[in-house]
Amino acid sequence: MRDGSQCRCDTRIVKAGGGDSPGGDAGVHATAAVDLYWLPLGAGGHFVRLNGRLYEAVAARSHRRPSCDLYHSALQVEVPGAKYVVEQAPVHDWSGKERGVVAEGAVGSRWAGRFRIFRYEIRLWLGGHIPDVAEAVDSPRRLTSDEDRARCVLDLVAQVPTPVWGRDELATGEMWNSNSVIAWVIARSGIDTEAIKPPTGGRAPGWQAGLVVARRRYGELRKGSHSSIPAR
């Protein structure tokens, strides 16, 4: 990553799939890339998957709509000579440095966050891997192959807000979760998010929360500097 606490991104919007890879074809060779992965919620874990289905069944009934498959998102970012994984996940143990952990937050409530089991971590994992990537659906989705944009994504990860997971502390109308983190990073980097959708028949809870918070910050930027994104 670049040195310094500020990410200086070109705030012009880059269409998803833009850069040196026309049409977002992830198979085209490029020296840089930002790829989005959609993983079924609870991939590799029956307990999380079951709870996700119960949550969606209740949500669908309350909104009088059909149930959808739920997805969790992650990014793989490549720049010349390095490849990173960007993801929010539970804190598994005390070896966060090995996973490139740049921030942590509480799960459920701030009080509970004093215990490791009730904390999440945000990873910028050099040479890392996405757990259960083999179960990803319609993935990878190439968002850009522009090197400056990819480096901007990397610079922004440590600046992601860390409200309580599963709650709406930022008043977006939706809970904050792993999808919020990925949506926030993509939007703040200047990659167009309009065309980014979960797989057909699926839903990504928390995605809009990330976009709402990113747009608030972008509005502040427009009032101040058009090129400098200050650290949190």
N, C-alpha and C positions, 0 to 999 in steps of 0.2 A: 504494500500500500504506500501511498504518498506520505511524506512526513508532514507534521503539523496537525493542528486540531480543526482546520477548516477544509471543507470540500468546496472547491470552486468549480461548479458545474455550469455548462451552457444551459440556460433555462428554456431554450427552445425545445418544443416537443419533438421527439423522434418516434416515428411510427413503429409499433411492435413489428419485428421482422426486418427493420431497416438496417442500414449499414452495408457491409460487403456481401450480405447474404440475402439476395432478392427473394421475396416471398416467405422469408422466415424458414428456409430449408436448413435444418440442423446438420444435414449431411455435407453441406458445402464447406470446404476447408477455409478456415479463417484463423488469424493469429490472436483474435480476441472474440469472446462470445459471452452472452448472458442467456442462459437456458432456464426455463421454468418447468418444474415437474409437479404434476398433480398426483398425489398418493391417496388412495382410499383411507378414510379416517379409521385408525386402528389397524392398519396393515401390519400383519405379523403378530397382532395381539387380540385375542378373542374378547377379552374383557372390555377394552376400550371400544372395539367395534360394536359390541352388544349395547353398551351405554349410549353410543352415538346413534344407533338405530332407535332406541327408546326416546332419546331427546328429539330426534327428527319426527318421530310419530306424533309426539305431543305437540310440537311446533306446527306440523302440517294440519293437525286437527284444529288447533286454535286459529289458524289463518285460513281454514277451509280450502286447502289445496292438497294435491297428491304429495306423498312422501318422495323425497329425492335421495340420491346417494350423496354422502358427505365427503368432502375432500380437504386434505391438508396440503399446503404448498411449500416448496423449497426451491432454492436457486442454486445453480452451478455456474460459477463465473470464472472465465479463463482469460488470462492476459499473457503476453509473451513470457514463457518460463515459469508460469505458476497457474495452479487451478485451486479454486476455493469452493467450499459449500457454505451457503448462507441458510440458516434454519433456526427456528425456535423449537426447543424440546425440553422435556423435564431434566432437572439436575440429577444425573445418575450417581455421581460420586464426587470426590474432591479433586479429580484430575482434569478440571475444566481447562487448564492452560493447554493441555495436549489437544483439546478439541477447539481451540481458538476462541474460547468464551470471552466476549467483550462486555457483556452486561447480564444482569439477573433481575428477576422480578418475582413478586409473590403470586401464588395461585389461590383463588377463592377469597382471601382476605389478607390485609397487611399483617395482622397479628399472626396468622398461620405461617407467613413467610419466614419467620425466624427458624422454622424447621426445614431441613433440606428437602424432605419429601413434598413440601408445599411451595417449592420454588421452580421457576423455569429459567433457562439460560438461552442467550442469543449467541449463536456460533458464527464465526468467520474462520472457518476451518481450512487451513492450508493443507492441500493434499488429502482432504477428508472425503468421506463418502456419505451418501444419503441412505439411511437404513431402509431396507425393504424397497429399494429403487426398482427391483424387478417387478413389483406390483403396480408401478406407475401407469396411469391411463393417459392415452393421447399425449405422450411425453417422449422426449423433451420438446418444448416449444421455444424456438429461437426468438428471443425478443430483440436482440441487436447484436451486431458483430463489430460495432464501433468501439475502438480501444478506449478512447477518452470516456465514453459513456460507461463502459465496463469498470474502469478505475473509479469513476464517480460512485457507482454502486458500492464498491468495496469501501470507499471513504465514508459512506453514509451509515454503514451498519452499526458502528459504535455510537451513533447519534439517535438511534431508534428510541422513542418513548417507551417507558417500562411501567405502565399502569398495571393494576391487578388483573391477572388473567381471569377471563370468565365474567368480568363485570364491566359496566359502562361508566367508568370514572371520568372519561373525557367527554361525556354527553354527546355521543354520536348517534344514539338510537340503536346501537348494536354492541354486543360484548367485544372486548379486546382479546385476541388470541394469536396463534401462529400465522394465520392468514393476514391478519392486520399488519404484522411486522413486514411480511413480504410485499404486500400492497403499498405500504408506506415507503419502503425503500425504492420500489420501482417508480412510483409516482414522483418522489422527490428527485430522482436521478434524471427526470425529463423524458422517460420512456412513456409513450402514449398507452394508457390503460383501457381505453374505450373498447378495443377489440379483444381484450383478454377475458375469456370466459372459462369456467370449469367445463369438464367434459359433458357431452349431451346427457341430459337427465340428472345432472349433478348440481350441487350447491356448495359454496365455500363460505360458511358463516364467518363473520369477522372481516371479510375482505373490504366491505364498504367503510367500516370503521377506520381502517388504515388510510383509505383514500380521503375521507373527510378530514382527518387530522393533517395529512400531507398538504391538502389544498389550503387549509387554514394557514399553515406555515408558509406556503408559496405566496399567499396574499400578503403576508407580512414582508416577504422578500421584495415583492413588487413595489411596496411603499418605500422600501429602503434601497438596498443595492440590487441591481439586476444580475449580478454575477457572483456575489459572495453568499455562501450559505453558512451562517455562524454555527458554532458548536452549541449543543444543548446546554 
